[in-house]
Amino acid sequence: MTFVGLTALQAQSPKIQFEEFDLDNGLHVILHEDHSTPIVAVSVMYHVGSKNEDPNLQGFAHFFEHLMFEGTKNIERGEYSRYVEKAGGTLNANTSSDRTYYYEILPSNQLELGLWLESERMLHAKVDSVGVNTQKKVVIEEKKQNYDNRPYGSLLIEMMKRAYEKHPYRWTTIGDPDHIRSASIQDFQDFYDEFYVPNNAVLTIAGDINKDEARSLAEKYFADIPRGPEDLYRPQVKEPVKQKQVRDTVYDNIQLPAVIQGYHIPALGTDDYYAVDMLASLLSEGQSSRLHRRLVDQEELAMQVMLMPMDMEDPGLALTFALPNVGVDPKKVEKVMDEEIQRVRNELISDRELEKLKNQVESQLVQQNSSISQRAVNMARKYTYFENTNLINTEIEKYQAVDKQDIKRVANKYFREDNRVVLYYLPESQKKSTSQLNK
């Protein structure tokens, strides 16, 4: 089997051209012109996620993802989405531990509409009793449906609260329903006033635009929005280095058990993160990956296995997840998972494997920037986290610099038993059986 060379793949991914500037109020603006389709993506990324929350008010970042669609001083309740839909566009938002992202995809002749809408919620969002009470019910119900009542839905919640003792990553974006219920209108207003400000945001305008016109419109709709506070809450908590493995069992409403391992890894953008990301691809990317070949194909111990580094602004986790086949002891699955990780710790990977990994990464980066909307979010993230929008073009060099020794080194540095949490998810019926045996 022959792999396409890196230089050939690079030829498929021309450099992404953009311009960027700051308004006097601190708003960073990125313009990307692409006339391949008559659409425009208007997006705003706020540098606020669940890690910026008060520990006693968990879930606010995600709550605002919903509340910001309620309406503004000049947009009636329930009308925000209708403006976009009537113009033939789509819109949505999402929240992570580190940022919140809002966007509209519109016909290019509706650029001004998108900018007006985003400027309205940056300056005039409604934080009132009707909207707050409505969205309290929505987000509490969302937690019930997507976390409490979904098989394995609590996985991330259970993992993070065991993996972190001090850092706010110890809670997830969905938050705490009790905190949301008890929060006051003033609590929400204070969060909005602190974080939803131009000097904490990146505005990206991408697609079928004229850059001079887009710049003029950005200034028209955003330049007069007052600058927010300079001392935004940025947690500087350093999670203590782990010295001991954490193991636990979670009983859930599931039919099949699962084995989950969470290894502490470095932050997104560090040299070691790129090596960890490539190690994860080696072990679980595709059917030819080491874990899939061994557990699924050769020994038929599991129906699914994956290793996923969480791309977090502060040091995060790499999660290994395996679903054993019916009747297979999870301990046997975990033993093989550990053996494959130990293999990487003991032996250098082959030249062929390294070449394949680098080509996989190159292909993935090309795919990640294949659409205007994807480019918009990726440029916003690069600036929000690193103040380096051009990382969208140069990140491949970080991966190319990783060698076989780096992969072995990070396997030994981070994929250690004393640096992980191991959870067994077992069916509720096994808990009952165990309880009866112990009586």
VEXNU-629128 format. One line per field, with one value per residue (C-alpha): residue number from 1; residue in one letter; x, y, z. Coordinates in steps of 0.02 Angstrom, whole numbers. Example, Ala and Ser with C-alpha at 12.3 -4.5 7.8 and 13.67 -1.06 7.14 Angstrom:
! residues 2
rodren <- [1 | 2]
lotor <- [A | S]
east <- [615 | 684]
north <- [-225 | -53]
up <- [390 | 357]
***
This chain:
! residues 439
rodren <- [1 | 2 | 3 | 4 | 5 | 6 | 7 | 8 | 9 | 10 | 11 | 12 | 13 | 14 | 15 | 16 | 17 | 18 | 19 | 20 | 21 | 22 | 23 | 24 | 25 | 26 | 27 | 28 | 29 | 30 | 31 | 32 | 33 | 34 | 35 | 36 | 37 | 38 | 39 | 40 | 41 | 42 | 43 | 44 | 45 | 46 | 47 | 48 | 49 | 50 | 51 | 52 | 53 | 54 | 55 | 56 | 57 | 58 | 59 | 60 | 61 | 62 | 63 | 64 | 65 | 66 | 67 | 68 | 69 | 70 | 71 | 72 | 73 | 74 | 75 | 76 | 77 | 78 | 79 | 80 | 81 | 82 | 83 | 84 | 85 | 86 | 87 | 88 | 89 | 90 | 91 | 92 | 93 | 94 | 95 | 96 | 97 | 98 | 99 | 100 | 101 | 102 | 103 | 104 | 105 | 106 | 107 | 108 | 109 | 110 | 111 | 112 | 113 | 114 | 115 | 116 | 117 | 118 | 119 | 120 | 121 | 122 | 123 | 124 | 125 | 126 | 127 | 128 | 129 | 130 | 131 | 132 | 133 | 134 | 135 | 136 | 137 | 138 | 139 | 140 | 141 | 142 | 143 | 144 | 145 | 146 | 147 | 148 | 149 | 150 | 151 | 152 | 153 | 154 | 155 | 156 | 157 | 158 | 159 | 160 | 161 | 162 | 163 | 164 | 165 | 166 | 167 | 168 | 169 | 170 | 171 | 172 | 173 | 174 | 175 | 176 | 177 | 178 | 179 | 180 | 181 | 182 | 183 | 184 | 185 | 186 | 187 | 188 | 189 | 190 | 191 | 192 | 193 | 194 | 195 | 196 | 197 | 198 | 199 | 200 | 201 | 202 | 203 | 204 | 205 | 206 | 207 | 208 | 209 | 210 | 211 | 212 | 213 | 214 | 215 | 216 | 217 | 218 | 219 | 220 | 221 | 222 | 223 | 224 | 225 | 226 | 227 | 228 | 229 | 230 | 231 | 232 | 233 | 234 | 235 | 236 | 237 | 238 | 239 | 240 | 241 | 242 | 243 | 244 | 245 | 246 | 247 | 248 | 249 | 250 | 251 | 252 | 253 | 254 | 255 | 256 | 257 | 258 | 259 | 260 | 261 | 262 | 263 | 264 | 265 | 266 | 267 | 268 | 269 | 270 | 271 | 272 | 273 | 274 | 275 | 276 | 277 | 278 | 279 | 280 | 281 | 282 | 283 | 284 | 285 | 286 | 287 | 288 | 289 | 290 | 291 | 292 | 293 | 294 | 295 | 296 | 297 | 298 | 299 | 300 | 301 | 302 | 303 | 304 | 305 | 306 | 307 | 308 | 309 | 310 | 311 | 312 | 313 | 314 | 315 | 316 | 317 | 318 | 319 | 320 | 321 | 322 | 323 | 324 | 325 | 326 | 327 | 328 | 329 | 330 | 331 | 332 | 333 | 334 | 335 | 336 | 337 | 338 | 339 | 340 | 341 | 342 | 343 | 344 | 345 | 346 | 347 | 348 | 349 | 350 | 351 | 352 | 353 | 354 | 355 | 356 | 357 | 358 | 359 | 360 | 361 | 362 | 363 | 364 | 365 | 366 | 367 | 368 | 369 | 370 | 371 | 372 | 373 | 374 | 375 | 376 | 377 | 378 | 379 | 380 | 381 | 382 | 383 | 384 | 385 | 386 | 387 | 388 | 389 | 390 | 391 | 392 | 393 | 394 | 395 | 396 | 397 | 398 | 399 | 400 | 401 | 402 | 403 | 404 | 405 | 406 | 407 | 408 | 409 | 410 | 411 | 412 | 413 | 414 | 415 | 416 | 417 | 418 | 419 | 420 | 421 | 422 | 423 | 424 | 425 | 426 | 427 | 428 | 429 | 430 | 431 | 432 | 433 | 434 | 435 | 436 | 437 | 438 | 439]
lotor <- [M | T | F | V | G | L | T | A | L | Q | A | Q | S | P | K | I | Q | F | E | E | F | D | L | D | N | G | L | H | V | I | L | H | E | D | H | S | T | P | I | V | A | V | S | V | M | Y | H | V | G | S | K | N | E | D | P | N | L | Q | G | F | A | H | F | F | E | H | L | M | F | E | G | T | K | N | I | E | R | G | E | Y | S | R | Y | V | E | K | A | G | G | T | L | N | A | N | T | S | S | D | R | T | Y | Y | Y | E | I | L | P | S | N | Q | L | E | L | G | L | W | L | E | S | E | R | M | L | H | A | K | V | D | S | V | G | V | N | T | Q | K | K | V | V | I | E | E | K | K | Q | N | Y | D | N | R | P | Y | G | S | L | L | I | E | M | M | K | R | A | Y | E | K | H | P | Y | R | W | T | T | I | G | D | P | D | H | I | R | S | A | S | I | Q | D | F | Q | D | F | Y | D | E | F | Y | V | P | N | N | A | V | L | T | I | A | G | D | I | N | K | D | E | A | R | S | L | A | E | K | Y | F | A | D | I | P | R | G | P | E | D | L | Y | R | P | Q | V | K | E | P | V | K | Q | K | Q | V | R | D | T | V | Y | D | N | I | Q | L | P | A | V | I | Q | G | Y | H | I | P | A | L | G | T | D | D | Y | Y | A | V | D | M | L | A | S | L | L | S | E | G | Q | S | S | R | L | H | R | R | L | V | D | Q | E | E | L | A | M | Q | V | M | L | M | P | M | D | M | E | D | P | G | L | A | L | T | F | A | L | P | N | V | G | V | D | P | K | K | V | E | K | V | M | D | E | E | I | Q | R | V | R | N | E | L | I | S | D | R | E | L | E | K | L | K | N | Q | V | E | S | Q | L | V | Q | Q | N | S | S | I | S | Q | R | A | V | N | M | A | R | K | Y | T | Y | F | E | N | T | N | L | I | N | T | E | I | E | K | Y | Q | A | V | D | K | Q | D | I | K | R | V | A | N | K | Y | F | R | E | D | N | R | V | V | L | Y | Y | L | P | E | S | Q | K | K | S | T | S | Q | L | N | K]
east <- [0 | 69 | 34 | 18 | 167 | 147 | 198 | 62 | -69 | -10 | -41 | -225 | -239 | -193 | -153 | -309 | -306 | -378 | -365 | -387 | -396 | -453 | -587 | -552 | -668 | -557 | -663 | -551 | -617 | -564 | -613 | -599 | -653 | -709 | -825 | -845 | -1025 | -1144 | -1151 | -1075 | -1038 | -1054 | -994 | -943 | -836 | -835 | -687 | -797 | -842 | -886 | -712 | -748 | -898 | -917 | -906 | -1074 | -1155 | -1110 | -1191 | -1198 | -1098 | -1212 | -1365 | -1318 | -1300 | -1489 | -1534 | -1449 | -1585 | -1724 | -1718 | -1644 | -1696 | -1739 | -1787 | -1947 | -1946 | -1945 | -1902 | -1713 | -1711 | -1854 | -1751 | -1620 | -1744 | -1844 | -1682 | -1647 | -1511 | -1471 | -1401 | -1343 | -1224 | -1117 | -1021 | -863 | -762 | -664 | -772 | -949 | -984 | -1131 | -1153 | -1268 | -1247 | -1336 | -1351 | -1211 | -1333 | -1391 | -1221 | -1285 | -1428 | -1306 | -1197 | -1346 | -1410 | -1243 | -1214 | -1387 | -1355 | -1182 | -1255 | -1440 | -1477 | -1632 | -1590 | -1763 | -1875 | -1974 | -1822 | -1724 | -1869 | -1903 | -1723 | -1704 | -1835 | -1752 | -1577 | -1635 | -1738 | -1589 | -1483 | -1618 | -1634 | -1453 | -1360 | -1469 | -1581 | -1464 | -1355 | -1176 | -1240 | -1157 | -988 | -902 | -978 | -919 | -746 | -710 | -761 | -638 | -498 | -493 | -482 | -453 | -468 | -642 | -636 | -699 | -876 | -944 | -1034 | -1208 | -1189 | -1286 | -1478 | -1486 | -1369 | -1472 | -1635 | -1572 | -1480 | -1554 | -1584 | -1441 | -1323 | -1359 | -1347 | -1177 | -1113 | -1174 | -1098 | -929 | -905 | -1017 | -912 | -815 | -643 | -685 | -744 | -688 | -801 | -771 | -847 | -810 | -872 | -937 | -892 | -805 | -678 | -687 | -876 | -869 | -746 | -856 | -1010 | -915 | -868 | -1046 | -1126 | -992 | -878 | -997 | -1022 | -936 | -780 | -806 | -701 | -517 | -503 | -608 | -605 | -473 | -442 | -257 | -281 | -149 | -212 | -92 | 12 | -68 | 27 | -103 | -227 | -413 | -529 | -717 | -877 | -1032 | -1195 | -1305 | -1462 | -1364 | -1361 | -1175 | -1031 | -899 | -719 | -662 | -487 | -445 | -262 | -205 | -124 | -50 | -149 | -201 | -64 | 85 | 216 | 172 | -13 | 25 | 124 | -18 | -142 | -39 | -22 | -211 | -226 | -99 | -203 | -381 | -398 | -485 | -498 | -312 | -270 | -185 | -328 | -460 | -356 | -317 | -480 | -610 | -534 | -407 | -469 | -652 | -659 | -745 | -868 | -798 | -642 | -578 | -448 | -493 | -385 | -495 | -433 | -440 | -357 | -284 | -212 | -351 | -383 | -367 | -514 | -504 | -674 | -711 | -874 | -841 | -933 | -1076 | -1011 | -833 | -761 | -717 | -557 | -498 | -533 | -440 | -291 | -273 | -295 | -153 | -44 | -61 | -18 | 130 | 189 | 203 | 293 | 421 | 448 | 470 | 335 | 389 | 435 | 284 | 168 | 239 | 217 | 38 | 1 | 67 | -36 | -191 | -163 | -137 | -297 | -394 | -334 | -387 | -559 | -576 | -557 | -657 | -807 | -827 | -914 | -776 | -642 | -735 | -739 | -560 | -490 | -590 | -521 | -341 | -355 | -459 | -339 | -172 | -195 | -125 | -255 | -122 | -103 | -241 | -107 | 45 | -22 | 27 | 209 | 182 | 126 | 265 | 392 | 335 | 451 | 447 | 544 | 415 | 273 | 363 | 411 | 233 | 168 | 285 | 257 | 67 | -4 | 43 | -70 | -36 | -92 | -264 | -442 | -522 | -710 | -810 | -988 | -1094 | -1281 | -1391 | -1439 | -1260 | -1271 | -1429 | -1349 | -1197 | -1306 | -1403 | -1245 | -1178 | -1334]
north <- [0 | 170 | 329 | 498 | 607 | 757 | 878 | 811 | 830 | 1006 | 1052 | 1009 | 1134 | 1309 | 1437 | 1514 | 1701 | 1821 | 1996 | 2044 | 2202 | 2267 | 2396 | 2526 | 2434 | 2279 | 2173 | 2069 | 2051 | 1918 | 1932 | 1784 | 1807 | 1654 | 1670 | 1483 | 1486 | 1634 | 1619 | 1708 | 1647 | 1778 | 1717 | 1779 | 1678 | 1736 | 1683 | 1614 | 1436 | 1334 | 1356 | 1543 | 1510 | 1537 | 1361 | 1399 | 1450 | 1308 | 1302 | 1488 | 1482 | 1346 | 1438 | 1592 | 1487 | 1469 | 1638 | 1735 | 1677 | 1749 | 1920 | 2092 | 2270 | 2288 | 2107 | 2037 | 1876 | 1726 | 1831 | 1811 | 1645 | 1696 | 1838 | 1712 | 1580 | 1707 | 1761 | 1580 | 1551 | 1441 | 1479 | 1393 | 1402 | 1287 | 1295 | 1213 | 1226 | 1369 | 1467 | 1499 | 1513 | 1590 | 1591 | 1623 | 1551 | 1668 | 1709 | 1832 | 1974 | 1958 | 1998 | 2156 | 2061 | 1940 | 2081 | 2175 | 2018 | 1980 | 2161 | 2165 | 2021 | 2084 | 2251 | 2228 | 2047 | 2025 | 1961 | 1967 | 1855 | 1786 | 1731 | 1671 | 1567 | 1494 | 1442 | 1375 | 1245 | 1210 | 1178 | 1076 | 967 | 953 | 882 | 753 | 698 | 702 | 658 | 581 | 472 | 427 | 271 | 322 | 502 | 540 | 476 | 644 | 711 | 558 | 563 | 748 | 757 | 616 | 678 | 857 | 912 | 1099 | 1156 | 1209 | 1074 | 966 | 1016 | 1005 | 1132 | 1064 | 1133 | 1099 | 1111 | 1166 | 1312 | 1362 | 1352 | 1458 | 1590 | 1764 | 1881 | 1988 | 1836 | 1812 | 1998 | 2006 | 1860 | 1944 | 2112 | 2035 | 1914 | 1966 | 2116 | 2160 | 2146 | 1964 | 1917 | 1876 | 1921 | 1818 | 1861 | 1727 | 1686 | 1781 | 1954 | 2112 | 2140 | 2329 | 2323 | 2193 | 2298 | 2451 | 2354 | 2279 | 2455 | 2516 | 2384 | 2351 | 2502 | 2595 | 2449 | 2497 | 2405 | 2288 | 2262 | 2222 | 2107 | 1964 | 1808 | 1690 | 1545 | 1519 | 1356 | 1224 | 1048 | 951 | 818 | 649 | 519 | 384 | 297 | 327 | 180 | 173 | 89 | 177 | 82 | 145 | 102 | 11 | -161 | -174 | -128 | -2 | 31 | 213 | 275 | 460 | 509 | 685 | 767 | 938 | 1087 | 1114 | 1197 | 1131 | 1025 | 875 | 892 | 863 | 707 | 644 | 677 | 572 | 435 | 432 | 411 | 269 | 178 | 211 | 304 | 188 | 0 | -22 | 62 | -42 | -48 | -85 | -222 | -308 | -289 | -291 | -391 | -512 | -559 | -506 | -439 | -273 | -203 | -27 | 59 | 237 | 355 | 540 | 684 | 826 | 986 | 1102 | 1270 | 1210 | 1036 | 911 | 726 | 590 | 472 | 289 | 207 | 24 | -74 | -258 | -389 | -480 | -596 | -526 | -478 | -290 | -332 | -432 | -286 | -166 | -284 | -281 | -91 | -76 | -196 | -92 | 68 | -19 | -72 | 110 | 150 | 13 | 15 | 146 | 143 | 99 | 223 | 164 | 198 | 372 | 413 | 350 | 454 | 613 | 585 | 552 | 716 | 811 | 739 | 781 | 961 | 980 | 910 | 1023 | 1176 | 1113 | 1228 | 1413 | 1382 | 1266 | 1391 | 1526 | 1428 | 1367 | 1542 | 1606 | 1468 | 1499 | 1681 | 1656 | 1530 | 1584 | 1757 | 1678 | 1661 | 1602 | 1442 | 1380 | 1376 | 1327 | 1198 | 1057 | 1103 | 1060 | 885 | 865 | 903 | 752 | 603 | 423 | 467 | 602 | 477 | 354 | 494 | 561 | 384 | 364 | 539 | 543 | 369 | 302 | 210 | 337 | 477 | 412 | 381 | 213 | 194 | 36 | 71 | -79 | -117 | -78 | -262 | -307 | -187 | -273 | -444 | -389 | -316 | -477 | -582 | -471 | -492]
up <- [0 | -50 | 47 | -36 | 6 | 119 | -17 | -132 | 4 | 45 | -136 | -108 | 35 | -24 | 108 | 185 | 153 | 281 | 348 | 530 | 633 | 802 | 834 | 968 | 1089 | 1079 | 961 | 849 | 672 | 545 | 361 | 242 | 61 | -38 | -189 | -221 | -155 | -132 | 58 | 205 | 381 | 518 | 687 | 857 | 976 | 1156 | 1262 | 1399 | 1441 | 1593 | 1666 | 1689 | 1801 | 1986 | 2065 | 2147 | 1982 | 1866 | 1695 | 1654 | 1492 | 1422 | 1490 | 1389 | 1233 | 1248 | 1322 | 1182 | 1062 | 1171 | 1091 | 1120 | 1153 | 968 | 925 | 996 | 1093 | 977 | 823 | 822 | 731 | 617 | 543 | 486 | 427 | 325 | 241 | 190 | 318 | 467 | 638 | 795 | 943 | 1048 | 1212 | 1276 | 1435 | 1356 | 1233 | 1169 | 983 | 891 | 702 | 555 | 380 | 259 | 74 | 42 | 6 | 188 | 266 | 347 | 430 | 512 | 578 | 647 | 736 | 818 | 869 | 946 | 1062 | 1107 | 1163 | 1196 | 1244 | 1352 | 1525 | 1602 | 1706 | 1559 | 1460 | 1611 | 1679 | 1507 | 1480 | 1656 | 1612 | 1443 | 1508 | 1657 | 1540 | 1422 | 1563 | 1602 | 1421 | 1364 | 1522 | 1657 | 1548 | 1405 | 1414 | 1458 | 1460 | 1626 | 1568 | 1551 | 1713 | 1810 | 1730 | 1754 | 1936 | 1975 | 1862 | 1930 | 2111 | 2093 | 1911 | 1851 | 1718 | 1861 | 1808 | 1631 | 1523 | 1561 | 1737 | 1895 | 1887 | 2069 | 2032 | 1881 | 1978 | 2122 | 2018 | 2017 | 1871 | 1936 | 1934 | 1750 | 1712 | 1797 | 1692 | 1532 | 1578 | 1615 | 1471 | 1327 | 1281 | 1123 | 1204 | 1246 | 1072 | 895 | 749 | 593 | 424 | 294 | 121 | -30 | 31 | -22 | 115 | 111 | 124 | 263 | 361 | 343 | 402 | 550 | 605 | 578 | 689 | 820 | 841 | 958 | 1078 | 1242 | 1293 | 1440 | 1597 | 1575 | 1725 | 1656 | 1764 | 1694 | 1813 | 1844 | 1939 | 1909 | 1937 | 2049 | 1961 | 1989 | 2088 | 2104 | 1991 | 2026 | 1994 | 2015 | 1955 | 1891 | 1876 | 1737 | 1641 | 1505 | 1426 | 1392 | 1507 | 1456 | 1505 | 1508 | 1545 | 1564 | 1552 | 1597 | 1445 | 1403 | 1340 | 1160 | 1057 | 1154 | 1065 | 1172 | 1128 | 944 | 987 | 1098 | 959 | 839 | 970 | 984 | 795 | 799 | 929 | 872 | 706 | 584 | 567 | 542 | 708 | 841 | 967 | 837 | 754 | 919 | 1015 | 876 | 733 | 804 | 978 | 955 | 1132 | 1093 | 968 | 980 | 1045 | 1031 | 1105 | 1098 | 1162 | 1225 | 1143 | 1293 | 1324 | 1489 | 1518 | 1482 | 1462 | 1332 | 1347 | 1298 | 1279 | 1243 | 1230 | 1266 | 1164 | 1250 | 1384 | 1383 | 1552 | 1549 | 1643 | 1494 | 1379 | 1493 | 1501 | 1311 | 1307 | 1432 | 1334 | 1176 | 1267 | 1349 | 1176 | 1123 | 1284 | 1255 | 1066 | 932 | 800 | 623 | 488 | 390 | 536 | 561 | 376 | 382 | 537 | 459 | 303 | 408 | 500 | 338 | 266 | 424 | 425 | 243 | 286 | 438 | 326 | 178 | 205 | 238 | 405 | 463 | 417 | 512 | 675 | 656 | 628 | 777 | 889 | 837 | 882 | 1040 | 1116 | 1043 | 966 | 808 | 670 | 547 | 648 | 532 | 397 | 498 | 621 | 503 | 537 | 720 | 671 | 543 | 680 | 784 | 768 | 829 | 986 | 1029 | 1019 | 1130 | 1251 | 1273 | 1293 | 1441 | 1510 | 1506 | 1478 | 1649 | 1770 | 1908 | 1790 | 1749 | 1803 | 1758 | 1760 | 1734 | 1675 | 1723 | 1704 | 1853 | 1860 | 1910 | 2056 | 2116 | 2096 | 2194 | 2332 | 2348 | 2356 | 2495 | 2602]
***
